[in-house]
Amino acid sequence: MKPPKRSYIPSAQKYLNVSEVRDNAIVMDDGTLRSILMVSSINFALKNEEEQNAIIGAYVSFLNNLSFPLEIVIHSRELNIENYLNDLKNKEKAQTNELLKAQTIEYIDYVAELVSLGKIMNKRFYVVVSYNPLSDDKKGFFDRFGEIFSPSSLIKMKEDKFQKLKKELDRRVDSVVSGLASIGLNVVELDTQALIELLYNIYNPDVYGNQPLQDVNSLRVV
């Protein structure tokens, strides 16, 4: 009797249009590059009128100086504080001071009740900077024509070609970072590890907290 065939469940990677992540950049299947910047937020409502006008003016100036498209992404996830509460419970059990022990218990109950009243969302803000080599006006017609019909030459890039494209992407990143800083925002460019963790978190939100991603520097491709 033949064993029953196992149903094939395709991995999330099959549905991703990401070719590789290297040198703090994402290489897409179509040969374009992406850098992702994590950006802080501003509580605009708490600013006075003069500060608000200054922020709006700086933002308008930033947009007017852009010569390429940007993508702004807000990543929202329900805040999971289960590990935090478990840590507090362990500290409460180890606490020898009865007063501090009682205060810890009250605090645990307060946080648990607060969470039960509604979902607490964790929001992070990202700016995606892209570079498309096919849109480079410096390239000749036949160069661009050949790349359109040979996308594989862009997907698996040689190091020298990748670094050339990455240099153009870095110029855009520097311009965006400078413009956002003028508004009063803190900006951090995600490195290779952070980019992979972000993709892993987006496409595997249920297991991300329980199965942390291994350091990419320790991974080996067989």
Secondary structure, DSSP 8 states (H G I E B T S, - for coil): -----------GGGG--EEEEETTEEEETTS-EEEEEEE----GGGS-HHHHHHHHHHHHHHHHT--S-EEEEEEEEE---HHHHHHHHHHHHH---HHHHHHHHHHHHHHHHHHHHS--EEEEEEEEEEE-GGG-TTS-HHHHHHHHS-THHHHS--HHHHHHHHHHHHHHHHHHHHHHHHHT--EEE--HHHHHHHHHHHH-HHHHTTS----GGG----
